[in-house]
Amino acid sequence: MINILSIALIITSLGLILSVVMQSKGAGLGGLTGADTGGVYTARRGIERVLFWVTIGLSALFFILVLTILFIG
């Protein structure tokens, strides 16, 4: 059981790292449009909104998996 949870934790952490890197300034999806994202706040739309919510979901799953492994182990 712990092995399955550990593998799920590794996969979740890799997905979380990938989603955070894709959101970082300069390397994000907003840079593909050519728009200047200076210091001005812009609303998240389209894929940026989906990526934002995926990051939140992955971080919650990561937290739950870590707590589950701690309580089982």
N, CA, C and O atoms as a printed pandas DataFrame, in Angstrom:
     atom_number atom_name residue_name chain_id  residue_number  x_coord  y_coord  z_coord
0              1         N          MET        A               1    0.821   -1.194    0.000
1              2        CA          MET        A               1    0.000    0.000    0.000
2              3         C          MET        A               1    0.869    1.263    0.000
3              4         O          MET        A               1    0.593    2.221   -0.722
4              5         N          ILE        A               2    1.916    1.245    0.818
5              6        CA          ILE        A               2    2.788    2.419    0.883
6              7         C          ILE        A               2    3.539    2.605   -0.440
7              8         O          ILE        A               2    3.811    3.733   -0.851
8              9         N          ASN        A               3    3.874    1.486   -1.107
9             10        CA          ASN        A               3    4.557    1.602   -2.399
10            11         C          ASN        A               3    3.676    2.289   -3.436
11            12         O          ASN        A               3    4.155    3.118   -4.209
12            13         N          ILE        A               4    2.397    1.949   -3.454
13            14        CA          ILE        A               4    1.475    2.568   -4.404
14            15         C          ILE        A               4    1.330    4.065   -4.094
15            16         O          ILE        A               4    1.318    4.896   -5.003
16            17         N          LEU        A               5    1.221    4.396   -2.810
17            18        CA          LEU        A               5    1.104    5.802   -2.425
18            19         C          LEU        A               5    2.385    6.572   -2.734
19            20         O          LEU        A               5    2.334    7.740   -3.118
20            21         N          SER        A               6    3.528    5.918   -2.566
21            22        CA          SER        A               6    4.803    6.581   -2.878
22            23         C          SER        A               6    4.930    6.863   -4.371
23            24         O          SER        A               6    5.402    7.928   -4.768
24            25         N          ILE        A               7    4.509    5.912   -5.193
25            26        CA          ILE        A               7    4.550    6.129   -6.638
26            27         C          ILE        A               7    3.588    7.245   -7.030
27            28         O          ILE        A               7    3.916    8.083   -7.870
28            29         N          ALA        A               8    2.393    7.261   -6.421
29            30        CA          ALA        A               8    1.430    8.329   -6.689
30            31         C          ALA        A               8    1.990    9.682   -6.250
31            32         O          ALA        A               8    1.764   10.693   -6.914
32            33         N          LEU        A               9    2.717    9.703   -5.138
33            34        CA          LEU        A               9    3.324   10.940   -4.655
34            35         C          LEU        A               9    4.397   11.446   -5.619
35            36         O          LEU        A               9    4.493   12.649   -5.862
36            37         N          ILE        A              10    5.188   10.554   -6.156
37            38        CA          ILE        A              10    6.232   10.940   -7.112
38            39         C          ILE        A              10    5.608   11.507   -8.381
39            40         O          ILE        A              10    6.051   12.535   -8.893
40            41         N          ILE        A              11    4.572   10.831   -8.887
41            42        CA          ILE        A              11    3.907   11.307  -10.104
42            43         C          ILE        A              11    3.247   12.664   -9.857
43            44         O          ILE        A              11    3.317   13.558  -10.701
44            45         N          THR        A              12    2.609   12.809   -8.701
45            46        CA          THR        A              12    1.966   14.081   -8.359
46            47         C          THR        A              12    2.988   15.201   -8.224
47            48         O          THR        A              12    2.752   16.317   -8.687
48            49         N          SER        A              13    4.118   14.910   -7.594
49            50        CA          SER        A              13    5.135   15.951   -7.420
50            51         C          SER        A              13    5.725   16.378   -8.762
51            52         O          SER        A              13    6.000   17.560   -8.964
52            53         N          LEU        A              14    5.924   15.437   -9.676
53            54        CA          LEU        A              14    6.430   15.802  -11.003
54            55         C          LEU        A              14    5.411   16.667  -11.748
55            56         O          LEU        A              14    5.783   17.642  -12.401
56            57         N          GLY        A              15    4.140   16.315  -11.651
57            58        CA          GLY        A              15    3.103   17.130  -12.277
58            59         C          GLY        A              15    3.016   18.508  -11.667
59            60         O          GLY        A              15    2.803   19.493  -12.373
60            61         N          LEU        A              16    3.180   18.585  -10.351
61            62        CA          LEU        A              16    3.140   19.877   -9.664
62            63         C          LEU        A              16    4.320   20.752  -10.071
63            64         O          LEU        A              16    4.155   21.950  -10.302
64            65         N          ILE        A              17    5.490   20.168  -10.160
65            66        CA          ILE        A              17    6.671   20.918  -10.598
66            67         C          ILE        A              17    6.468   21.438  -12.015
67            68         O          ILE        A              17    6.771   22.594  -12.309
68            69         N          LEU        A              18    5.956   20.584  -12.884
69            70        CA          LEU        A              18    5.733   20.985  -14.268
70            71         C          LEU        A              18    4.715   22.113  -14.374
71            72         O          LEU        A              18    4.905   23.053  -15.146
72            73         N          SER        A              19    3.642   22.025  -13.607
73            74        CA          SER        A              19    2.615   23.067  -13.688
74            75         C          SER        A              19    3.114   24.397  -13.122
75            76         O          SER        A              19    2.744   25.457  -13.627
76            77         N          VAL        A              20    3.938   24.356  -12.092
77            78        CA          VAL        A              20    4.482   25.597  -11.531
78            79         C          VAL        A              20    5.481   26.225  -12.492
79            80         O          VAL        A              20    5.499   27.446  -12.655
80            81         N          VAL        A              21    6.306   25.416  -13.123
81            82        CA          VAL        A              21    7.284   25.945  -14.075
82            83         C          VAL        A              21    6.578   26.563  -15.271
83            84         O          VAL        A              21    7.020   27.589  -15.789
84            85         N          MET        A              22    5.477   25.945  -15.718
85            86        CA          MET        A              22    4.752   26.500  -16.858
86            87         C          MET        A              22    4.100   27.835  -16.515
87            88         O          MET        A              22    3.857   28.647  -17.407
88            89         N          GLN        A              23    3.812   28.074  -15.234
89            90        CA          GLN        A              23    3.204   29.331  -14.829
90            91         C          GLN        A              23    4.219   30.428  -14.563
91            92         O          GLN        A              23    3.847   31.595  -14.437
92            93         N          SER        A              24    5.478   30.080  -14.477
93            94        CA          SER        A              24    6.477   31.086  -14.119
94            95         C          SER        A              24    6.591   32.149  -15.208
95            96         O          SER        A              24    6.347   31.883  -16.385
96            97         N          LYS        A              25    6.956   33.324  -14.803
97            98        CA          LYS        A              25    7.028   34.456  -15.718
98            99         C          LYS        A              25    8.133   34.235  -16.745
99           100         O          LYS        A              25    9.249   33.851  -16.393
100          101         N          GLY        A              26    7.828   34.470  -17.978
101          102        CA          GLY        A              26    8.810   34.318  -19.040
102          103         C          GLY        A              26    8.780   32.947  -19.672
103          104         O          GLY        A              26    9.077   32.812  -20.859
104          105         N          ALA        A              27    8.427   31.916  -18.902
105          106        CA          ALA        A              27    8.382   30.570  -19.451
106          107         C          ALA        A              27    6.953   30.086  -19.582
107          108         O          ALA        A              27    6.710   28.953  -19.997
108          109         N          GLY        A              28    6.001   30.947  -19.226
109          110        CA          GLY        A              28    4.612   30.538  -19.205
110          111         C          GLY        A              28    3.959   30.588  -20.572
111          112         O          GLY        A              28    4.589   30.935  -21.571
112          113         N          LEU        A              29    2.697   30.238  -20.595
113          114        CA          LEU        A              29    1.946   30.223  -21.835
114          115         C          LEU        A              29    1.611   31.626  -22.303
115          116         O          LEU        A              29    1.321   31.822  -23.483
116          117         N          GLY        A              30    1.642   32.604  -21.417
117          118        CA          GLY        A              30    1.354   33.968  -21.807
118          119         C          GLY        A              30    2.416   34.544  -22.723
119          120         O          GLY        A              30    2.136   35.467  -23.489
120          121         N          GLY        A              31    3.622   34.019  -22.658
121          122        CA          GLY        A              31    4.692   34.483  -23.512
122          123         C          GLY        A              31    4.535   34.044  -24.956
123          124         O          GLY        A              31    5.185   34.596  -25.843
124          125         N          LEU        A              32    3.687   33.067  -25.203
125          126        CA          LEU        A              32    3.489   32.584  -26.560
126          127         C          LEU        A              32    2.679   33.558  -27.405
127          128         O          LEU        A              32    2.787   33.551  -28.631
128          129         N          THR        A              33    1.881   34.383  -26.772
129          130        CA          THR        A              33    1.038   35.311  -27.515
130          131         C          THR        A              33    1.783   36.566  -27.932
131          132         O          THR        A              33    1.297   37.310  -28.784
132          133         N          GLY        A              34    2.926   36.817  -27.366
133          134        CA          GLY        A              34    3.696   37.998  -27.714
134          135         C          GLY        A              34    3.291   39.231  -26.941
135          136         O          GLY        A              34    3.851   40.306  -27.153
136          137         N          ALA        A              35    2.317   39.092  -26.040
137          138        CA          ALA        A              35    1.867   40.237  -25.255
138          139         C          ALA        A              35    2.877   40.543  -24.155
139          140         O          ALA        A              35    3.486   39.637  -23.588
140          141         N          ASP        A              36    3.044   41.809  -23.867
141          142        CA          ASP        A              36    3.936   42.219  -22.797
142          143         C          ASP        A              36    3.204   42.038  -21.468
143          144         O          ASP        A              36    2.148   42.630  -21.246
144          145         N          THR        A              37    3.775   41.216  -20.590
145          146        CA          THR        A              37    3.127   40.950  -19.311
146          147         C          THR        A              37    3.813   41.709  -18.198
147          148         O          THR        A              37    3.768   41.266  -17.050
148          149         N          GLY        A              38    4.440   42.822  -18.483
149          150        CA          GLY        A              38    5.142   43.687  -17.547
150          151         C          GLY        A              38    4.803   43.512  -16.098
151          152         O          GLY        A              38    5.043   42.411  -15.601
152          153         N          GLY        A              39    4.298   44.414  -15.384
153          154        CA          GLY        A              39    3.913   44.250  -14.004
154          155         C          GLY        A              39    2.419   44.406  -13.837
155          156         O          GLY        A              39    1.922   44.492  -12.714
156          157         N          VAL        A              40    1.710   44.442  -14.929
157          158        CA          VAL        A              40    0.280   44.716  -14.906
158          159         C          VAL        A              40   -0.479   43.412  -14.689
159          160         O          VAL        A              40   -0.183   42.392  -15.311
160          161         N          TYR        A              41   -1.468   43.467  -13.789
161          162        CA          TYR        A              41   -2.285   42.300  -13.527
162          163         C          TYR        A              41   -3.213   42.051  -14.704
163          164         O          TYR        A              41   -3.882   42.966  -15.182
164          165         N          THR        A              42   -3.249   40.809  -15.167
165          166        CA          THR        A              42   -4.191   40.427  -16.216
166          167         C          THR        A              42   -5.005   39.247  -15.721
167          168         O          THR        A              42   -4.513   38.426  -14.946
168          169         N          ALA        A              43   -6.226   39.164  -16.161
169          170        CA          ALA        A              43   -7.104   38.062  -15.754
170          171         C          ALA        A              43   -6.651   36.774  -16.422
171          172         O          ALA        A              43   -6.213   36.770  -17.572
172          173         N          ARG        A              44   -6.767   35.684  -15.678
173          174        CA          ARG        A              44   -6.437   34.393  -16.245
174          175         C          ARG        A              44   -7.577   33.953  -17.150
175          176         O          ARG        A              44   -8.742   33.955  -16.753
176          177         N          ARG        A              45   -7.224   33.577  -18.367
177          178        CA          ARG        A              45   -8.233   33.141  -19.312
178          179         C          ARG        A              45   -7.746   31.897  -20.025
179          180         O          ARG        A              45   -6.544   31.692  -20.200
180          181         N          GLY        A              46   -8.672   31.088  -20.425
181          182        CA          GLY        A              46   -8.359   29.924  -21.235
182          183         C          GLY        A              46   -7.472   28.932  -20.520
183          184         O          GLY        A              46   -7.778   28.483  -19.415
184          185         N          ILE        A              47   -6.372   28.597  -21.161
185          186        CA          ILE        A              47   -5.475   27.566  -20.658
186          187         C          ILE        A              47   -4.773   28.010  -19.383
187          188         O          ILE        A              47   -4.424   27.170  -18.554
188          189         N          GLU        A              48   -4.558   29.301  -19.207
189          190        CA          GLU        A              48   -3.919   29.788  -17.978
190          191         C          GLU        A              48   -4.802   29.538  -16.765
191          192         O          GLU        A              48   -4.302   29.197  -15.694
192          193         N          ARG        A              49   -6.103   29.702  -16.922
193          194        CA          ARG        A              49   -7.033   29.432  -15.826
194          195         C          ARG        A              49   -7.052   27.939  -15.502
195          196         O          ARG        A              49   -7.036   27.550  -14.334
196          197         N          VAL        A              50   -7.085   27.115  -16.535
197          198        CA          VAL        A              50   -7.080   25.660  -16.324
198          199         C          VAL        A              50   -5.796   25.239  -15.627
199          200         O          VAL        A              50   -5.830   24.436  -14.694
200          201         N          LEU        A              51   -4.668   25.774  -16.070
201          202        CA          LEU        A              51   -3.384   25.441  -15.461
202          203         C          LEU        A              51   -3.321   25.900  -14.007
203          204         O          LEU        A              51   -2.731   25.218  -13.169
204          205         N          PHE        A              52   -3.917   27.038  -13.703
205          206        CA          PHE        A              52   -3.977   27.539  -12.333
206          207         C          PHE        A              52   -4.743   26.571  -11.435
207          208         O          PHE        A              52   -4.282   26.236  -10.344
208          209         N          TRP        A              53   -5.922   26.118  -11.899
209          210        CA          TRP        A              53   -6.731   25.202  -11.092
210          211         C          TRP        A              53   -6.114   23.811  -11.021
211          212         O          TRP        A              53   -6.270   23.126  -10.010
212          213         N          VAL        A              54   -5.423   23.380  -12.060
213          214        CA          VAL        A              54   -4.713   22.095  -12.016
214          215         C          VAL        A              54   -3.609   22.158  -10.969
215          216         O          VAL        A              54   -3.401   21.193  -10.232
216          217         N          THR        A              55   -2.901   23.278  -10.893
217          218        CA          THR        A              55   -1.850   23.440   -9.897
218          219         C          THR        A              55   -2.412   23.376   -8.485
219          220         O          THR        A              55   -1.819   22.746   -7.609
220          221         N          ILE        A              56   -3.546   24.019   -8.257
221          222        CA          ILE        A              56   -4.178   23.961   -6.939
222          223         C          ILE        A              56   -4.609   22.541   -6.609
223          224         O          ILE        A              56   -4.407   22.073   -5.489
224          225         N          GLY        A              57   -5.198   21.858   -7.572
225          226        CA          GLY        A              57   -5.627   20.470   -7.352
226          227         C          GLY        A              57   -4.463   19.539   -7.072
227          228         O          GLY        A              57   -4.542   18.687   -6.187
228          229         N          LEU        A              58   -3.384   19.700   -7.821
229          230        CA          LEU        A              58   -2.202   18.861   -7.598
230          231         C          LEU        A              58   -1.562   19.136   -6.240
231          232         O          LEU        A              58   -1.079   18.213   -5.584
232          233         N          SER        A              59   -1.557   20.392   -5.820
233          234        CA          SER        A              59   -0.976   20.694   -4.513
234          235         C          SER        A              59   -1.832   20.114   -3.389
235          236         O          SER        A              59   -1.290   19.645   -2.388
236          237         N          ALA        A              60   -3.142   20.135   -3.532
237          238        CA          ALA        A              60   -4.022   19.524   -2.528
238          239         C          ALA        A              60   -3.834   18.010   -2.496
239          240         O          ALA        A              60   -3.779   17.408   -1.424
240          241         N          LEU        A              61   -3.735   17.400   -3.674
241          242        CA          LEU        A              61   -3.499   15.953   -3.740
242          243         C          LEU        A              61   -2.151   15.592   -3.129
243          244         O          LEU        A              61   -2.036   14.587   -2.428
244          245         N          PHE        A              62   -1.134   16.404   -3.392
245          246        CA          PHE        A              62    0.188   16.177   -2.818
246          247         C          PHE        A              62    0.129   16.209   -1.293
247          248         O          PHE        A              62    0.688   15.343   -0.621
248          249         N          PHE        A              63   -0.551   17.210   -0.760
249          250        CA          PHE        A              63   -0.682   17.355    0.685
250          251         C          PHE        A              63   -1.411   16.161    1.297
251          252         O          PHE        A              63   -0.993   15.646    2.334
252          253         N          ILE        A              64   -2.496   15.720    0.664
253          254        CA          ILE        A              64   -3.263   14.577    1.153
254          255         C          ILE        A              64   -2.435   13.301    1.106
255          256         O          ILE        A              64   -2.475   12.501    2.041
256          257         N          LEU        A              65   -1.682   13.104    0.024
257          258        CA          LEU        A              65   -0.843   11.912   -0.088
258          259         C          LEU        A              65    0.249   11.887    0.982
259          260         O          LEU        A              65    0.518   10.841    1.571
260          261         N          VAL        A              66    0.872   13.026    1.229
261          262        CA          VAL        A              66    1.917   13.091    2.255
262          263         C          VAL        A              66    1.343   12.767    3.629
263          264         O          VAL        A              66    1.939   12.003    4.387
264          265         N          LEU        A              67    0.196   13.341    3.948
265          266        CA          LEU        A              67   -0.422   13.050    5.247
266          267         C          LEU        A              67   -0.829   11.584    5.353
267          268         O          LEU        A              67   -0.681   10.974    6.413
268          269         N          THR        A              68   -1.334   11.023    4.277
269          270        CA          THR        A              68   -1.735    9.610    4.288
270          271         C          THR        A              68   -0.524    8.710    4.504
271          272         O          THR        A              68   -0.590    7.758    5.283
272          273         N          ILE        A              69    0.570    8.999    3.830
273          274        CA          ILE        A              69    1.778    8.191    4.009
274          275         C          ILE        A              69    2.306    8.333    5.438
275          276         O          ILE        A              69    2.782    7.360    6.023
276          277         N          LEU        A              70    2.225    9.532    5.996
277          278        CA          LEU        A              70    2.677    9.730    7.378
278          279         C          LEU        A              70    1.832    8.940    8.371
279          280         O          LEU        A              70    2.370    8.325    9.292
280          281         N          PHE        A              71    0.521    8.953    8.191
281          282        CA          PHE        A              71   -0.346    8.247    9.124
282          283         C          PHE        A              71   -0.259    6.736    8.980
283          284         O          PHE        A              71   -0.358    6.022    9.977
284          285         N          ILE        A              72   -0.075    6.230    7.761
285          286        CA          ILE        A              72    0.047    4.787    7.551
286          287         C          ILE        A              72    1.410    4.288    8.026
287          288         O          ILE        A              72    1.523    3.251    8.679
288          289         N          GLY        A              73    2.446    5.062    7.674
289          290        CA          GLY        A              73    3.813    4.653    8.018
290          291         C          GLY        A              73    4.078    4.936    9.427
291          292         O          GLY        A              73    5.175    4.665    9.915
